[in-house]
């Protein structure tokens, strides 16, 4: 039933007042659609331009690589025909060397005349020769040897993929002598338009290539070390947890320069495993590699300062360790018929653990077996252990161990196990494993060592 206070006309007015004013938005929608389409077209054009720039950079890089090969081939052919080193120099350097040679000849003749006229003694003449003609001859030899070194470097140092076409172009122009030398003695390399200066290089640095090289040697050495450690561990029938300790020790001893790290990251790891360093993720709009951008993603030591030399070296080591972990199963399968690596000998692992942990922290390792007072001289790697007092309260002689010596290292392991709760049979197994680990690393210790080992003694003291 309708309320007696209900007024349909009033209600109609109130409803109209509360309702939002009708406004046609079709015009705004149309404008928005047009703006959206315009922005979409702009973005597509931008992407197309970036793609064209990347394609152009890739083509330019390829072109400079081919030019490099052609230039080096022609130089090699010239070297076969020309006997005088000065004739192998580019025109600009040959001009400088020839001028120096002429000046040296004139100065030499003047000194000879001065000697004949009695104006110079032999001692004075020797000084004049050294400061004049000989200095110029030395400079000529430096120019010749520097250019020869540049050619050798270019021949044997392959450019890394992290370089851009500009870096290759600079080196190519340097090799073929396509540059000018200014009054300050700087090599000025111009772009192909002869208007833009690509780079100025001191004459003294003209023997260096202007790109980051593909460091095959650093990569191969790293993988030889890694492969050797993995093969040795798999051959011994070790599970990954035990093998990892050995691999980490070897990899941690490797060091890489920033240039070597970049080459390994992109030339090797990036090619084979793009998840480590994918070139496409670090390309600039023009297609060149944004090295600094990649560096900013690397903070391997976690100090909040990415891109430092230490970060790059540690990053490479971490990747090598990851490669090792991912491929160790394959190494184990190579020796599957000989070893059951899924059922490791716990005493073998324990012996290796003890031997490894002594390197890292001998004090903590000792304290797992005894609470006797111990001092460690980290610099000299010597350990001193207090053995307590005799029944009359007199202080007993301290036990000393020099961990630089293999026999002392083994004697320290003997001491730890004698103070353990293992049975004689268990101690023997653990000790044999530890001894094998130490013997495999004899190069870590001093070569000459005639100390008596624990095995030569009747026993060692035990500490409570």
Legacy VTK file of the C-alpha trace (Angstrom):
# vtk DataFile Version 3.0
C-alpha trace
ASCII
DATASET POLYDATA
POINTS 464 float
0.000 0.000 0.000
1.410 3.422 -0.920
2.322 5.792 1.891
-0.074 8.657 2.481
2.905 10.947 2.550
4.139 9.709 -0.827
4.034 12.355 -3.533
4.856 10.870 -6.909
5.691 14.228 -8.473
8.031 15.152 -5.601
9.596 11.770 -5.739
10.151 12.273 -9.432
11.922 15.583 -8.814
14.071 14.158 -6.045
15.065 11.261 -8.254
15.973 13.627 -11.020
18.052 15.752 -8.644
19.927 12.764 -7.293
20.608 11.319 -10.715
23.791 12.505 -12.410
23.392 14.993 -15.192
23.466 13.217 -18.540
26.484 14.075 -20.628
27.366 12.504 -23.934
30.904 11.014 -23.795
31.023 9.716 -27.325
33.260 12.629 -28.387
35.763 11.979 -25.587
35.778 8.268 -26.335
36.509 9.015 -29.958
39.357 11.378 -29.031
40.759 8.791 -26.613
40.603 6.115 -29.276
42.430 8.336 -31.739
45.088 9.245 -29.117
45.544 5.580 -28.242
45.921 4.596 -31.874
48.377 7.437 -32.429
50.469 6.338 -29.420
50.343 2.723 -30.589
51.626 3.747 -33.995
54.407 5.805 -32.340
55.450 2.836 -30.190
55.475 0.536 -33.200
57.539 3.054 -35.138
59.929 3.368 -32.183
60.343 -0.399 -31.960
60.825 -0.586 -35.708
63.526 2.107 -35.555
65.253 0.306 -32.663
65.114 -2.953 -34.605
66.569 -1.230 -37.659
69.323 0.282 -35.485
70.140 -3.114 -34.023
70.198 -4.686 -37.466
72.422 -1.861 -38.698
74.805 -2.333 -35.741
74.908 -6.095 -36.342
75.669 -5.491 -40.021
78.324 -2.880 -39.138
79.926 -5.250 -36.597
80.039 -8.024 -39.206
81.466 -5.627 -41.788
84.261 -4.488 -39.462
85.088 -8.091 -38.557
85.400 -8.911 -42.277
87.486 -5.759 -42.866
89.753 -6.801 -40.014
90.371 -10.182 -41.640
91.076 -8.558 -45.038
93.470 -5.979 -43.563
95.419 -8.590 -41.600
95.603 -10.866 -44.648
97.014 -8.064 -46.828
99.557 -7.124 -44.163
100.683 -10.742 -43.910
101.188 -10.878 -47.683
103.213 -7.633 -47.555
105.411 -9.017 -44.794
106.386 -11.888 -47.077
107.656 -9.478 -49.744
109.242 -6.644 -47.739
112.533 -7.111 -45.904
112.943 -3.639 -44.322
110.730 -3.265 -41.219
110.232 0.457 -41.837
108.527 -0.324 -45.161
105.772 -2.186 -43.302
104.706 0.930 -41.428
101.524 2.781 -42.420
102.131 6.026 -44.369
101.749 8.309 -41.327
104.173 6.342 -39.153
106.560 5.795 -42.063
106.684 9.556 -42.581
107.516 10.144 -38.911
110.145 7.379 -38.889
111.746 8.621 -42.132
111.948 12.205 -40.817
113.536 10.979 -37.598
116.050 8.917 -39.576
117.026 11.949 -41.673
117.389 14.133 -38.576
119.494 11.449 -36.903
121.778 11.237 -39.951
122.283 15.035 -40.048
123.007 15.191 -36.299
125.464 12.300 -36.615
127.404 14.063 -39.387
127.508 17.286 -37.363
128.929 15.466 -34.354
131.577 13.829 -36.567
132.608 17.250 -37.944
132.787 18.686 -34.414
135.094 15.831 -33.381
137.351 16.393 -36.397
137.594 20.137 -35.605
138.423 19.385 -31.986
135.254 21.041 -30.719
134.119 17.877 -28.888
136.018 15.326 -26.836
135.156 11.657 -27.206
133.231 11.764 -23.915
131.246 14.814 -25.008
130.604 13.238 -28.390
129.256 10.101 -26.718
126.766 12.195 -24.726
125.730 14.110 -27.855
125.224 10.840 -29.729
123.104 9.425 -26.925
120.878 12.501 -26.658
120.674 13.140 -30.399
120.939 10.470 -33.129
120.660 7.446 -30.805
117.518 8.836 -29.115
115.879 9.285 -32.536
116.931 5.803 -33.657
115.438 4.375 -30.452
112.193 6.205 -31.198
112.149 4.767 -34.736
112.660 1.253 -33.320
109.874 1.884 -30.811
107.480 2.916 -33.614
108.397 -0.145 -35.692
108.151 -2.606 -32.784
104.925 -0.969 -31.552
103.188 -1.385 -34.910
104.452 -4.972 -35.204
103.039 -5.651 -31.737
99.693 -4.133 -32.783
99.517 -6.471 -35.794
100.410 -9.454 -33.608
97.783 -8.486 -31.024
95.135 -8.071 -33.711
96.055 -11.445 -35.206
95.920 -13.385 -31.962
93.348 -11.468 -29.919
89.923 -12.184 -31.362
87.328 -9.492 -30.535
84.688 -10.431 -27.966
80.999 -10.126 -28.833
80.658 -7.472 -26.121
82.392 -4.949 -28.406
80.521 -2.559 -30.664
81.321 -1.840 -34.303
82.948 1.480 -33.330
85.655 -0.255 -31.274
86.451 -2.584 -34.172
86.476 0.313 -36.634
89.020 2.210 -34.512
91.350 -0.800 -34.386
90.936 -1.454 -38.107
91.855 2.136 -38.940
94.795 1.885 -36.542
96.090 -1.294 -38.194
95.844 0.003 -41.754
97.184 3.452 -40.830
94.000 5.320 -41.729
94.573 8.282 -39.387
96.464 11.534 -38.850
99.099 12.440 -36.277
98.642 15.870 -34.698
101.323 18.262 -33.416
101.007 16.780 -29.906
102.081 13.380 -31.201
98.589 11.893 -30.884
97.028 9.570 -33.417
93.686 11.062 -34.463
91.228 8.553 -35.904
88.356 10.001 -37.922
85.059 8.355 -38.821
84.295 7.496 -42.433
82.755 10.953 -42.945
86.168 12.549 -42.167
84.380 14.992 -39.859
83.785 13.077 -36.637
86.727 12.211 -34.403
86.340 8.612 -33.213
89.297 8.668 -30.842
92.672 10.207 -30.035
95.430 7.780 -29.050
98.926 8.618 -27.735
101.608 7.343 -30.098
103.027 5.323 -27.196
99.772 3.315 -26.983
99.437 2.596 -30.699
100.426 -1.027 -30.068
97.145 -1.861 -28.318
93.916 -3.103 -29.866
90.903 -0.963 -29.032
88.553 -3.770 -28.104
87.919 -6.357 -25.405
89.382 -9.639 -26.561
87.724 -13.025 -26.435
89.811 -14.556 -23.680
90.031 -18.183 -24.758
93.013 -18.880 -22.513
91.309 -17.725 -19.293
88.176 -19.703 -20.149
90.082 -22.862 -21.074
92.283 -22.706 -17.968
89.210 -22.304 -15.765
87.471 -25.267 -17.336
90.590 -27.446 -17.281
90.822 -26.860 -13.513
87.097 -27.446 -13.069
87.066 -30.600 -15.215
90.082 -32.023 -13.410
88.465 -31.534 -9.993
85.147 -33.026 -11.087
86.753 -35.992 -12.812
88.927 -36.716 -9.772
85.935 -36.562 -7.422
83.749 -38.757 -9.645
86.565 -41.247 -10.120
86.878 -41.558 -6.336
83.176 -42.325 -6.072
82.263 -39.206 -4.107
78.753 -37.862 -3.823
78.093 -34.248 -4.781
78.219 -32.893 -1.193
81.773 -34.174 -0.826
82.882 -33.273 -4.371
81.516 -29.746 -3.950
84.038 -28.930 -1.231
86.958 -29.848 -3.469
85.530 -28.024 -6.476
84.856 -24.897 -4.419
88.441 -24.871 -3.136
89.854 -25.050 -6.667
87.427 -22.549 -8.232
87.923 -20.055 -5.374
91.632 -19.940 -6.201
90.892 -18.689 -9.728
90.928 -14.958 -10.415
89.602 -13.067 -13.419
90.173 -9.521 -14.632
87.043 -7.497 -15.522
87.822 -8.034 -19.231
88.193 -11.790 -18.753
84.939 -11.883 -16.771
83.087 -10.057 -19.551
84.469 -12.377 -22.203
83.630 -15.537 -20.246
80.160 -14.155 -19.451
79.140 -13.341 -23.014
81.485 -15.255 -25.347
81.140 -18.575 -23.549
78.511 -18.811 -20.808
76.179 -16.472 -22.699
76.408 -18.492 -25.902
75.942 -21.895 -24.354
73.655 -20.942 -21.478
71.732 -17.704 -22.236
70.232 -17.724 -18.746
73.637 -16.655 -17.392
74.241 -13.624 -19.633
71.894 -13.121 -22.559
73.194 -10.517 -24.984
69.686 -9.504 -26.015
68.887 -8.387 -22.485
71.760 -5.903 -22.447
71.637 -4.316 -25.878
71.407 -0.561 -26.269
68.892 0.931 -28.662
71.581 1.090 -31.335
72.364 -2.612 -30.917
75.657 -2.220 -29.042
76.163 -3.998 -25.721
75.378 -2.048 -22.546
78.279 -3.373 -20.475
77.695 -0.964 -17.609
74.026 -1.984 -17.536
75.029 -5.627 -17.141
77.576 -4.788 -14.448
74.894 -3.037 -12.382
73.035 -6.355 -12.096
76.063 -8.081 -10.537
76.610 -7.764 -6.788
78.125 -11.186 -6.191
79.730 -10.310 -2.870
76.519 -8.700 -1.551
78.127 -5.453 -0.376
75.530 -3.257 -2.094
78.106 -1.992 -4.619
77.390 -3.807 -7.876
79.740 -3.943 -10.830
83.038 -3.875 -8.912
85.974 -5.969 -10.185
85.510 -8.370 -7.268
81.827 -8.817 -8.185
82.631 -9.798 -11.770
85.334 -12.286 -10.761
83.128 -13.879 -8.074
80.159 -13.977 -10.474
82.170 -16.056 -12.953
83.270 -18.400 -10.158
79.665 -18.817 -8.999
78.582 -19.704 -12.540
81.400 -22.246 -12.854
80.285 -23.838 -9.590
76.716 -23.963 -10.870
77.881 -25.555 -14.122
79.786 -28.118 -12.038
76.735 -28.955 -9.933
74.501 -29.291 -12.989
76.900 -31.612 -14.798
78.384 -33.683 -11.973
75.823 -36.463 -12.416
77.219 -36.988 -15.907
80.704 -37.412 -14.506
79.404 -39.937 -11.957
77.748 -41.984 -14.693
81.123 -42.315 -16.436
82.312 -44.285 -13.413
78.983 -45.898 -12.482
80.224 -49.409 -13.207
83.108 -48.988 -10.793
81.503 -47.079 -7.925
78.125 -46.949 -6.242
78.174 -43.182 -5.704
74.615 -43.158 -4.373
75.821 -45.016 -1.264
78.818 -43.032 -0.059
81.095 -44.211 2.716
80.297 -41.897 5.654
83.783 -42.291 7.112
85.362 -41.313 3.779
83.243 -38.161 3.692
83.993 -37.380 7.345
87.744 -37.731 6.818
87.617 -35.354 3.866
85.472 -32.943 5.866
87.986 -32.796 8.707
90.956 -32.325 6.341
89.112 -29.577 4.422
87.840 -27.754 7.502
91.342 -27.473 8.951
92.230 -25.221 6.000
89.219 -23.007 6.619
89.176 -22.848 10.424
91.525 -25.175 12.365
90.472 -23.734 15.741
86.772 -24.518 15.261
87.634 -27.973 13.942
89.790 -28.684 17.017
87.109 -27.422 19.384
84.699 -30.050 18.027
86.937 -32.662 19.661
88.510 -30.909 22.643
88.137 -27.877 24.910
91.873 -27.549 25.545
93.271 -23.988 25.122
94.416 -23.429 21.524
96.111 -20.537 19.736
96.390 -20.122 15.964
98.935 -17.887 14.226
97.107 -17.294 10.957
100.049 -15.543 9.296
102.490 -18.407 9.849
99.799 -21.127 9.979
101.082 -22.523 13.286
98.990 -23.967 16.124
99.872 -24.104 19.826
97.825 -26.294 22.194
98.159 -26.230 25.987
98.363 -29.799 27.333
97.574 -29.004 30.963
99.513 -29.864 34.131
101.025 -32.997 35.639
99.927 -34.496 38.967
102.211 -32.109 40.854
100.687 -29.047 39.196
103.600 -28.403 36.880
102.720 -27.076 33.410
103.295 -29.635 30.653
105.021 -28.656 27.369
102.710 -27.262 24.710
101.980 -29.171 21.511
102.911 -27.219 18.373
101.878 -27.864 14.782
103.094 -26.155 11.592
100.279 -26.579 9.068
102.618 -25.588 6.229
104.146 -29.050 6.551
102.248 -32.095 5.369
103.487 -34.319 8.191
102.428 -31.720 10.789
99.034 -31.396 9.094
98.552 -35.156 9.315
99.787 -35.218 12.933
97.164 -32.592 13.816
94.464 -34.789 12.247
95.783 -37.753 14.264
95.471 -35.684 17.416
91.871 -34.714 16.675
90.812 -38.307 16.129
92.618 -39.595 19.230
90.496 -37.191 21.236
87.288 -38.318 19.518
84.749 -40.895 20.666
85.132 -43.060 17.555
86.235 -46.663 17.834
89.724 -47.665 16.714
88.311 -49.164 13.512
86.272 -46.026 12.752
89.232 -43.749 13.470
91.363 -45.797 11.085
88.838 -45.369 8.237
88.430 -41.641 8.864
92.199 -41.151 9.140
92.888 -43.034 5.883
90.376 -40.851 4.061
91.902 -37.670 5.496
95.426 -38.867 4.623
94.365 -39.559 1.020
92.877 -36.067 0.785
96.107 -34.509 2.083
98.383 -36.666 -0.097
96.445 -35.662 -3.224
97.308 -32.051 -2.381
100.992 -32.367 -1.577
101.718 -29.206 -3.568
99.927 -27.191 -0.854
102.704 -27.955 1.621
106.421 -27.295 1.982
108.389 -29.755 -0.156
111.233 -30.452 2.267
109.799 -31.969 5.419
111.592 -34.518 7.603
109.416 -34.156 10.704
108.291 -37.246 12.545
104.628 -38.078 11.985
102.213 -39.379 14.571
102.434 -42.825 13.021
106.128 -42.912 13.976
105.324 -42.261 17.620
103.911 -44.521 20.284
101.039 -42.121 20.853
99.897 -38.565 21.289
98.493 -36.822 24.350
94.747 -36.703 24.856
92.997 -33.707 26.345
89.863 -33.749 28.435
LINES 1 465
464 0 1 2 3 4 5 6 7 8 9 10 11 12 13 14 15 16 17 18 19 20 21 22 23 24 25 26 27 28 29 30 31 32 33 34 35 36 37 38 39 40 41 42 43 44 45 46 47 48 49 50 51 52 53 54 55 56 57 58 59 60 61 62 63 64 65 66 67 68 69 70 71 72 73 74 75 76 77 78 79 80 81 82 83 84 85 86 87 88 89 90 91 92 93 94 95 96 97 98 99 100 101 102 103 104 105 106 107 108 109 110 111 112 113 114 115 116 117 118 119 120 121 122 123 124 125 126 127 128 129 130 131 132 133 134 135 136 137 138 139 140 141 142 143 144 145 146 147 148 149 150 151 152 153 154 155 156 157 158 159 160 161 162 163 164 165 166 167 168 169 170 171 172 173 174 175 176 177 178 179 180 181 182 183 184 185 186 187 188 189 190 191 192 193 194 195 196 197 198 199 200 201 202 203 204 205 206 207 208 209 210 211 212 213 214 215 216 217 218 219 220 221 222 223 224 225 226 227 228 229 230 231 232 233 234 235 236 237 238 239 240 241 242 243 244 245 246 247 248 249 250 251 252 253 254 255 256 257 258 259 260 261 262 263 264 265 266 267 268 269 270 271 272 273 274 275 276 277 278 279 280 281 282 283 284 285 286 287 288 289 290 291 292 293 294 295 296 297 298 299 300 301 302 303 304 305 306 307 308 309 310 311 312 313 314 315 316 317 318 319 320 321 322 323 324 325 326 327 328 329 330 331 332 333 334 335 336 337 338 339 340 341 342 343 344 345 346 347 348 349 350 351 352 353 354 355 356 357 358 359 360 361 362 363 364 365 366 367 368 369 370 371 372 373 374 375 376 377 378 379 380 381 382 383 384 385 386 387 388 389 390 391 392 393 394 395 396 397 398 399 400 401 402 403 404 405 406 407 408 409 410 411 412 413 414 415 416 417 418 419 420 421 422 423 424 425 426 427 428 429 430 431 432 433 434 435 436 437 438 439 440 441 442 443 444 445 446 447 448 449 450 451 452 453 454 455 456 457 458 459 460 461 462 463
